[in-house]
Amino acid sequence: MLTPRQKLILRKVVDEFSATGQPVGSKALAADPEITSGPSTIRNELAVLEEIGLLAHPHTSAGRVPTDSGFRYFVDELLPALPTAREPQLRLELVRREVDEAMRKTTAALSQVTNLLAIVSAPPIETTTIRHVEVLVLQPQVVMVVIITSTGGVSKRVFTAERAVDPGLAEWAAAYLNDQLVGMGLGARMLHSKLDDPSLGTTEREFLAGLAPAFTELADTAENTLYVDGAARLLSEHRFQDISQLNDLLEALERRVSLLGVLSAALDQRGIYVRIGAENTMPALRTLSLVAANYGLPQRNLGTVSLIGPTRMDYGHAIRTVREAASQLSRFVEDVYEQG
C-alpha cells in the first residue's frame, strides 16, 4: 500500500516520463505545485518507490523512470481515480454496410487520434455467411461470379472458359448456387460438397468445378484478417527509447499470425485488456504495451480493437479511445448482422 504522497509522486513521474521520455528527478518534482514536499523528502520517496520495484534508476541519470510494474500500478490503481479528461470523442462515420470498410476506417481513426499503432481484427470466418450469388456471362468465354456475404462484403471473380459458355447454363448455376449456398458459412465443410454434387450431370458439375475457387479461395483470404494503421506515424513521433523497441515493433508486424494469437487472448476479457512490457507473452511486444477492447454482438465477441506503442504511452487516452471505438464498432456490426 502506497501512501498518498507516494501515489502522487509516482503519478507525476509517469506523467512526466510519458510526455518527455526522459528520467524524472527530484528537482523537477519539487517544482510541481501539486507536490508540497521538499527535495530531500521527494528523494527519499523516490528511493522507496525504487526499492519496491515501481521505479528504476538509469545509471547515466539522477532521475527515475517507471518500471513495467510502475505503469501497471498506475493503470490499475491511479488512473481510475483521476478525473476523466474532456477531449473530443472518437467519431466513426460507419455508414456503409461493408464490414471491411468499417474496419479500415476504425483502424485509421484510432491511429490518427492517438499517434499509436492501431490494429483491428476482423470477425472470424465462421460468422460470415453467403447472402447472394450471381453468375454473369461477360463475353462468350468469360464468366464473372459475384458473391455477397452477410457482412455486406462483395467479392468478384472472373473466369475464362475454353469454349463459349451457354447463358442458360450460367443462369442455372446462379439459381443452383443461391439455392444450395445462401446462409452457409464461408468456412463450412458442406460448401465443398455442394460444389461437387454427384447427382448433377457432367456438364453442370464441370461448370461448377470451374467456378469453385470463387468460394473456396474466398474462405482462405477471409481467414484471420488484421487491419493495421499508424506504423509510419508512430515511428515519426520518435517515441522509442532505443532501437530495440523499433525492431520489436517491426518484428511484431511481420508476424501477423502471432499477433492474432495475442489479440485472441483479449477476446475472453469483459473489459479493457492492458498488457505492459514484460507482461506480454509475445517476445516482440515485451518492450511495448498493448491496450485492447472487444467488439461484437451481445452474445458473442467477434474481434478486438487495439493500440500498440511504447510503455510510456498515454494510457488514459488509449483506454478511452479503444473503449469508444469498440462500442461504436459493436453497434455497427450488430446492425449489419441483424440485417443479414
Secondary structure, 3 states (H helix, E strand, C coil): CCCHHHHHHHHHHHHHHHHHCCCECHHHHHCCCCCCCCHHHHHHHHHHHHHCCCEECCCCCCCEEECHHHHHHHHHHHHHHCCCCCCCCCCCCCCCCCHHHHHHHHHHHHHHHHCCEEEEECCCHHHCEEEEEEEEEEECCEEEEEEEECCCCEEEEEEECCCCCCHHHHHHHHHHHHHHHCCCECCCCHHHHHHCCCCCCHHHHHHHHHHCHHHHHHHHHHCCCEEEECHHHHHHCCCCCCHHHHHHHHHHHHCHHHHHHHHHHHCCCCCCEEEEHHHCCCHHHCCEEEEEEEEEECCEEEEEEEEEEECCCCHHHHHHHHHHHHHHHHHHHHHHHHHC
